[in-house]
């Protein structure tokens, strides 16, 4: 089976992000970037197939600025076979990203396209479904497992309190929620091989995509309010009074009761 | 008396000796060829230190005479020293018997006395050893028949020696002048039991029995663990010259294709020699905190597994150098839980009488798992990813690394480029709330003593210790290089650490990558500041008993046992207690070293809980337990909490006790 995983490079989850001077984007200097966690699960899901069946190929693609190449290298180091970088400014909108990906998919002709269910930076969850629309393929969300069956794939979706099993014909777009195992840690030979691999680069124009004006715009960004210090009630013997005071505070000040 | 080898008998002895030497040589050569299957490693630097080790460790039996093995150690030392003395006599017997040459001193009364006394001492030791094996049956001792065979051979050698010496005295007692000779005490005491007439025959019989036993011993030796009497000699000579806390560097890592050890050929010849040298005494296992708390790891088994693998698979590999498939080997693949249970506390290395290097083997196998297979436990992988991305194993934000120092007026090196010392804070003291208090305590101590220091703030990153010990040499080297670049760019010369792991890595491992600094752990520095009267402590705080817990990377790995105790003793109102017998070089690990801090501990009892048990068992009345390591502090905090004794005994860092008594002027 042939997999194509679409990934996005995002600020690593350990980064404490700051709002940039323009008030509507984040300051990117000194940031550690990594593959969006749901996309890492998608890679792991595809690679688990490859573990079981060595004839499986796993390709990765991203649409993003030149630094996204590092994310592709990471995916190659994990064991993906080849990578494609579509260079585009950060500001290119989700629909245009989906169009560019559709062009790459049409060329690569995979059986299964996997995306993370959403990127961990903007949490829009737009590109995956948009890509399926652009391709005219079925798409299934919240995947935790894929198994090959006759004429297609069996897809496990996580739902409240359990899971559903769907089947779909290939080609299909799957949006990944989680993999059974944590995304693998690359081996050192894997890292070294990935360093030497050629990563072909394409731009939007070559794929026939002309970025249109964004259909949505971020107007403002602000950090969450600073957490205030907690309040400690002194216990001086009278537990009942203390409990009454706590109830009063929860009701009147915290307004949770 | 002249040897009973007149005429044809000298030829018989010659033939027997050559035959025994040939079998011995053939077997040793076979072992040597197997050894050469291992990878190359140079172990000949510092030859004088190596010779000194031979004298102290081999001849002096230094590593046998250790707590709690004094009696066994003395028993062994007597057998060993006796063996040396008697071997000289044995060589003399063979030479005189075959060609009539005599070795120096062997005809002196003094030598006869020494031989006599040692023969008895060895006999007694053999009896004690048999008694231990058969009756006392110490746990984890391998009671294989081999042990009894060897003890019987040694005992028989001593008996025949005494008998032929007595017979010689008996046979010659009437000879002129012999009465004036000072006879060896035991043989002389036995001599009257033998008549003058029977003397020569008994002498010849016992003499031949003795000599043939020596030869049989030589033939049997290479097939047994008793080979250690030979292999300990090279094993001590070629012991690592690295500081104990330093793991071996993988040089030129970017251009290598295989890493770590997945089968016998991946170990160095010295690591294989360790296997030949193991005496199966079980001291390593006796002291292993993982084994003691019910993990599957057994350091002795690791050494013996490698040896057995070599003896089993080696001949096939010798026959076909490319026999990749003949050694699926792989205790690596089948027993990773054992390997991940190691805390690298070095209790095994400390306990081993013959300088076997257990940690290197375990880390080499971890390297194979992590670097070749990407097969570290998921929590370990998470910690490594965090180090990669955030510069600390907890995955806290890189940018907030220096936040603990906010408002304390502690400059960064950028702000104070001429600071004398860099305080390398480490991840734990930077991010862990409990340990931040230790960092603040040290800062206040340094300020009070007028020490010129600065920190790196957000420019500091994990020193790489956990990554290296989880087998990720590559990540370690990336981290180390990054820190070395930062330190060199800031022209740092002297480094203070409050974490023994930071201390060990920067002091002992960074030189491997070209980072050379004068590194000091905070406690020896505080001791110095106190001695120089730069630091004055006042009473005021209530008197308290404080137990000291030895961190492995201060104590066993770096020999810093006394400085922390001296500092504790200098703190007004503090009475120091020991967690005996698990203190100093027998200190019991907290369970967090070797990257274990970030791994789950599901098997057996938790190591830190056992440590708290030991602490409570001393009934010292201690209300605090002090250490000098952030990992120990975290583990002890968890341990006293789990045992429900957090109200009666509080874990602290020694630095906090000092800081609480600073003179505020």
HADDOCK unambig.tbl for C-alpha pairs under 7 A between the chains (distance, minus, plus):
assign (segid A and resid 14 and name CA) (segid B and resid 390 and name CA) 5.99 0.50 0.50
assign (segid A and resid 14 and name CA) (segid B and resid 395 and name CA) 5.65 0.50 0.50
assign (segid A and resid 14 and name CA) (segid B and resid 396 and name CA) 5.81 0.50 0.50
assign (segid A and resid 14 and name CA) (segid B and resid 397 and name CA) 4.96 0.50 0.50
assign (segid A and resid 15 and name CA) (segid B and resid 397 and name CA) 5.17 0.50 0.50
assign (segid A and resid 15 and name CA) (segid B and resid 398 and name CA) 6.73 0.50 0.50
assign (segid A and resid 16 and name CA) (segid B and resid 397 and name CA) 5.71 0.50 0.50
assign (segid A and resid 16 and name CA) (segid B and resid 399 and name CA) 6.96 0.50 0.50
assign (segid A and resid 32 and name CA) (segid B and resid 389 and name CA) 6.27 0.50 0.50
assign (segid A and resid 182 and name CA) (segid B and resid 378 and name CA) 6.81 0.50 0.50
assign (segid A and resid 184 and name CA) (segid B and resid 374 and name CA) 6.92 0.50 0.50
assign (segid A and resid 185 and name CA) (segid B and resid 374 and name CA) 5.17 0.50 0.50
assign (segid A and resid 185 and name CA) (segid B and resid 381 and name CA) 6.26 0.50 0.50
assign (segid A and resid 186 and name CA) (segid B and resid 374 and name CA) 5.52 0.50 0.50
assign (segid A and resid 187 and name CA) (segid B and resid 370 and name CA) 6.77 0.50 0.50
assign (segid A and resid 187 and name CA) (segid B and resid 371 and name CA) 4.84 0.50 0.50
assign (segid A and resid 187 and name CA) (segid B and resid 372 and name CA) 5.15 0.50 0.50
assign (segid A and resid 187 and name CA) (segid B and resid 373 and name CA) 5.60 0.50 0.50
assign (segid A and resid 187 and name CA) (segid B and resid 374 and name CA) 4.60 0.50 0.50
assign (segid A and resid 188 and name CA) (segid B and resid 371 and name CA) 4.91 0.50 0.50
assign (segid A and resid 188 and name CA) (segid B and resid 372 and name CA) 6.12 0.50 0.50
assign (segid A and resid 189 and name CA) (segid B and resid 257 and name CA) 6.45 0.50 0.50
assign (segid A and resid 189 and name CA) (segid B and resid 372 and name CA) 6.65 0.50 0.50
